[in-house]
Amino acid sequence: MRHSSKRIFAIALLAALAAGCSTVQVAPTAPKPEAPEDTSQRNAHWQFDAGTRPPAERDGYRPPTKLAVLLPLGGDLATAAASVRDGLLAGYYGERRSRPEIRFYDTANSSGGAIAAYHRAVADGADQVLGPLGRDSVDAVFRNVQPGVPVLALNRGTVAPPANSASFSLAPEDEGSSAADYLASLNVKNVLVLSSGDDYARRSTEAFGKQLVTHGGAMQVMAVVGEKPDVLPLLQSRANGPGVDAIFIALRGSQARAIAPQLAAAGLAGKPRVATSQLLSGTGKAEEDRVLDGIKFPAERWGLVQVNGLPNAAETQKTLPTAHGPAAKLFAFGFDAWLLTAYLEHLALTPDGSVQGATGVLRVGPEGNVLRTPLWSTFSNGYVVSLGSGG
C-alpha cells in the first residue's frame, strides 16, 4: 500500500511529539479468574517463533521482525482503511524501541484478494500478519491460514479464529455485552430496549439480550424507533405496568434526542439509561445535546483522556483528515492494532495481561478474540465527559 511522503512526514512528526511518554501502560487486570483449562487452551492455541525475535522487554513488548499489513487500497473500504493505516503508523513511528520491517499488501477489497495478499506476505517471509479488514475477507483468510505465522485480523466474521490467530474489531456485539455487564453491576434485571432496527442496533441488541440473561436479567420489551418517534404511550404502559429497572438505547443521537423527553414524561428518566456508541452519531451541538445528559455509553479513550503514545486528539485531527470526525474512531482502532501487534505474545499467553489503548483496555481471550473494555462516558450540559473505565 502506497502512502504520500507528505502524509508519512505528518504522521511521524505527530508520533515524535507523543514519544516522550511511554508507549503504553501494561497491567494485569484480571476481571475474573481464568479457569486452568482456559490457560491450557491459550498455550495450545498460540505458537510464537522464539528463534527469530529478540527477547521480550520487561513490559512484554516483543514485536515481529517482519510485519505484513493486509488492507484494501480501493473499493468501499479504502477510506476506512486509510484511517486504520494512519493510526497504525502513528503508533509505529511513535515507538522508540526496535520496530519491525513493515510492508503493506493490497487485498483488492475482496476475499480472493485477501487470500492472495496473505499468501504473498507469508512467501515474503512475514512472521506476523495484521489484517485483513473486511468481514468476508477475514473469514476467507481464517479458512486458509498456514501454521507458524500469527495472524491478527482487523474484524470479526463468522469463522472463529483458528490456531495462532486472533480477531480485533469494534463490533456492535461487544458494546451490547459491555452494556449488559454494566447494568448487571447495578443489579438491574428488567430492561426496556429502544432500537433503531438497523444492523448495528440489531447486532448490539441481540448480544445485549444474551449477556443479560447470563446475569439473570431479561429484556421486557423491544421497541423499534423511527426517525420521528412517538412511543410515549408504550413508555407510559411500561412505567405503569411490569417493573422496568433500566433502559438500553440502541439509537443514533437524533433519535435519542426525540426519545429523551418522552422518557421523562413517562417517568422513566430517573432509571439507569445505557446506550451504544451510536448515540454520538449526529451529536456535537451542546444546546441540542443537553437532553441526552445522564445517558451512559461506551466511547474511545482517545479524545477524552490522554493516551500514552498518541498526541492530543484535537491537534492530530487538525493535521490529519484521516483522524477527523467519524474517522477518529478508526484512527484509534489502527493505533490499537499496532499495540496488539507489539504485545500479542504477552497478551495471548498471559491470562491477566492487558494494554491501555486508544479505544479501551485490551485483552486477548483464550479463544483468540480481543476483548475491549471501553471508557464509559456520558453527556453533561450537552458535552461528552468521561466516567472512568468502570462507568
Protein Blocks (a to p, Z undefined) as FASTA:
>chain_A
ZZdfklmmmmmmmmmmmmmpcfbdcddfklpacdfklmmmmmmmpccdfklpccddfkop
acdfbdcddddfbdjklmmmmmmmmmmmmmmmmpmbdcdddddddehlpaklmmmmmmmm
mmnopabdeddfblklmmmmmmmccehiacddfbdcfbdcdehiacddddfklmmmmmmm
mmmmnopabdcdddehiaklmmmmmmmmmmmmmnopacfbdcdddfbdcfklmmmmmmmm
ccdfbdcddddfklmmmmmmmmmmnopmmpccdddfklmgopaifklmmmmgoiacdddf
bhjaccehiacfklmmmmmmklgcjllmmmmmmmmmmmmmmmmmmmmmmmkbccddfkbc
cdddfkopacddddddddeehiacdebjnZZ
